[in-house]
Amino acid sequence: MAINKQRKEELVAQYVDMLQQARGVVITEYRGMSVKQLDELRAKLRENNASFTVTKNTLLKIALQEVGMAAPDDLLSGPVGLAVAYEDLPKVVKTILEHAEDQELLVVKGGVLGATAIPESSLETLSKLPPLDDLRAQIAGMITMPLTQFMGLLDEPGRQVVGVIQAATNGVVNVLAAYVQKQEAA
């Protein structure tokens, strides 16, 4: 079905808006899926703050280029459905891969992460990554761990001195307590 120039411009603008908010996208072919099946997939993706959009390939390619994302020609052929992850890309990839296992009419073709096209074979690895916030926490931990250990080493001699003084103080207190008890008994 042919669409007029104004509608094409509207679609490109919608795609651009969607892609600017995206952390990444998964490109699929949905040939022969019913509306009910597409709605089920969309519902699963909404749970993960993602969307699934049936696209016009030429217009999607224009939008991808406009936002600086990779626009792989080999992935943009046939009836393309775009799963857009707005937060947790690995979780969205996992959802798409699981749905594709259950639904043979959904074929995962690959993905786009920024200016990089991701082949279908790498999506399984991507789906196993922890969420971005967890990765950031792990990196922060790796960066701060040596500094924390170093500060502990610097504090250790002071702790040892305090321990010796505390032991001596406890000894003096015990001697004084014994002396007081002896005096009271006499």
MOSUL-V519575 format. One record per residue. N is the residue number from 1. RES is the residue in one letter. SS is DSSP state (H for helix, E for strand, C for the rest). PHI is phi as a letter, one per 30 degrees, with the letter a starting at -180 (* if undefined). Layout:
n:N res:RES ss:SS phi:PHI
n:N res:RES ss:SS phi:PHI
This chain:
n:1 res:M ss:C phi:*
n:2 res:A ss:C phi:d
n:3 res:I ss:C phi:b
n:4 res:N ss:C phi:d
n:5 res:K ss:H phi:d
n:6 res:Q ss:H phi:d
n:7 res:R ss:H phi:d
n:8 res:K ss:H phi:d
n:9 res:E ss:H phi:d
n:10 res:E ss:H phi:d
n:11 res:L ss:H phi:d
n:12 res:V ss:H phi:d
n:13 res:A ss:H phi:d
n:14 res:Q ss:H phi:d
n:15 res:Y ss:H phi:d
n:16 res:V ss:H phi:d
n:17 res:D ss:H phi:e
n:18 res:M ss:H phi:d
n:19 res:L ss:H phi:d
n:20 res:Q ss:H phi:d
n:21 res:Q ss:H phi:d
n:22 res:A ss:C phi:d
n:23 res:R ss:C phi:d
n:24 res:G ss:E phi:l
n:25 res:V ss:E phi:b
n:26 res:V ss:E phi:c
n:27 res:I ss:E phi:c
n:28 res:T ss:E phi:b
n:29 res:E ss:E phi:c
n:30 res:Y ss:C phi:c
n:31 res:R ss:C phi:e
n:32 res:G ss:C phi:i
n:33 res:M ss:C phi:d
n:34 res:S ss:C phi:d
n:35 res:V ss:H phi:d
n:36 res:K ss:H phi:d
n:37 res:Q ss:H phi:d
n:38 res:L ss:H phi:d
n:39 res:D ss:H phi:d
n:40 res:E ss:H phi:d
n:41 res:L ss:H phi:d
n:42 res:R ss:H phi:d
n:43 res:A ss:H phi:d
n:44 res:K ss:H phi:d
n:45 res:L ss:H phi:d
n:46 res:R ss:H phi:e
n:47 res:E ss:H phi:d
n:48 res:N ss:C phi:c
n:49 res:N ss:C phi:h
n:50 res:A ss:E phi:b
n:51 res:S ss:E phi:b
n:52 res:F ss:E phi:b
n:53 res:T ss:E phi:b
n:54 res:V ss:E phi:d
n:55 res:T ss:C phi:b
n:56 res:K ss:C phi:c
n:57 res:N ss:H phi:e
n:58 res:T ss:H phi:d
n:59 res:L ss:H phi:d
n:60 res:L ss:H phi:d
n:61 res:K ss:H phi:d
n:62 res:I ss:H phi:d
n:63 res:A ss:H phi:d
n:64 res:L ss:H phi:e
n:65 res:Q ss:H phi:d
n:66 res:E ss:H phi:d
n:67 res:V ss:C phi:c
n:68 res:G ss:C phi:i
n:69 res:M ss:C phi:c
n:70 res:A ss:C phi:d
n:71 res:A ss:C phi:b
n:72 res:P ss:C phi:d
n:73 res:D ss:H phi:d
n:74 res:D ss:H phi:d
n:75 res:L ss:H phi:d
n:76 res:L ss:C phi:c
n:77 res:S ss:C phi:b
n:78 res:G ss:C phi:i
n:79 res:P ss:C phi:d
n:80 res:V ss:E phi:c
n:81 res:G ss:E phi:c
n:82 res:L ss:E phi:c
n:83 res:A ss:E phi:c
n:84 res:V ss:E phi:c
n:85 res:A ss:E phi:c
n:86 res:Y ss:C phi:c
n:87 res:E ss:C phi:b
n:88 res:D ss:C phi:c
n:89 res:L ss:H phi:d
n:90 res:P ss:H phi:e
n:91 res:K ss:H phi:d
n:92 res:V ss:H phi:d
n:93 res:V ss:H phi:e
n:94 res:K ss:H phi:d
n:95 res:T ss:H phi:d
n:96 res:I ss:H phi:d
n:97 res:L ss:H phi:d
n:98 res:E ss:H phi:d
n:99 res:H ss:H phi:d
n:100 res:A ss:H phi:d
n:101 res:E ss:H phi:d
n:102 res:D ss:H phi:d
n:103 res:Q ss:C phi:b
n:104 res:E ss:C phi:d
n:105 res:L ss:C phi:d
n:106 res:L ss:C phi:c
n:107 res:V ss:E phi:c
n:108 res:V ss:E phi:d
n:109 res:K ss:E phi:c
n:110 res:G ss:E phi:l
n:111 res:G ss:E phi:a
n:112 res:V ss:E phi:b
n:113 res:L ss:E phi:b
n:114 res:G ss:C phi:i
n:115 res:A ss:C phi:d
n:116 res:T ss:E phi:c
n:117 res:A ss:E phi:d
n:118 res:I ss:E phi:c
n:119 res:P ss:E phi:d
n:120 res:E ss:H phi:e
n:121 res:S ss:H phi:d
n:122 res:S ss:H phi:c
n:123 res:L ss:H phi:d
n:124 res:E ss:H phi:e
n:125 res:T ss:H phi:d
n:126 res:L ss:H phi:d
n:127 res:S ss:H phi:d
n:128 res:K ss:C phi:c
n:129 res:L ss:C phi:d
n:130 res:P ss:C phi:d
n:131 res:P ss:C phi:e
n:132 res:L ss:H phi:e
n:133 res:D ss:H phi:d
n:134 res:D ss:H phi:d
n:135 res:L ss:H phi:d
n:136 res:R ss:H phi:d
n:137 res:A ss:H phi:d
n:138 res:Q ss:H phi:d
n:139 res:I ss:H phi:d
n:140 res:A ss:H phi:d
n:141 res:G ss:H phi:d
n:142 res:M ss:H phi:d
n:143 res:I ss:H phi:d
n:144 res:T ss:H phi:d
n:145 res:M ss:H phi:e
n:146 res:P ss:H phi:d
n:147 res:L ss:H phi:d
n:148 res:T ss:H phi:d
n:149 res:Q ss:H phi:d
n:150 res:F ss:H phi:d
n:151 res:M ss:H phi:d
n:152 res:G ss:H phi:d
n:153 res:L ss:H phi:d
n:154 res:L ss:H phi:d
n:155 res:D ss:H phi:d
n:156 res:E ss:H phi:e
n:157 res:P ss:H phi:e
n:158 res:G ss:H phi:d
n:159 res:R ss:H phi:d
n:160 res:Q ss:H phi:d
n:161 res:V ss:H phi:d
n:162 res:V ss:H phi:d
n:163 res:G ss:H phi:d
n:164 res:V ss:H phi:d
n:165 res:I ss:H phi:d
n:166 res:Q ss:H phi:d
n:167 res:A ss:H phi:d
n:168 res:A ss:H phi:d
n:169 res:T ss:H phi:d
n:170 res:N ss:H phi:d
n:171 res:G ss:H phi:d
n:172 res:V ss:H phi:d
n:173 res:V ss:H phi:d
n:174 res:N ss:H phi:d
n:175 res:V ss:H phi:d
n:176 res:L ss:H phi:d
n:177 res:A ss:H phi:d
n:178 res:A ss:H phi:d
n:179 res:Y ss:H phi:d
n:180 res:V ss:H phi:d
n:181 res:Q ss:H phi:d
n:182 res:K ss:H phi:d
n:183 res:Q ss:H phi:d
n:184 res:E ss:H phi:d
n:185 res:A ss:H phi:d
n:186 res:A ss:C phi:d
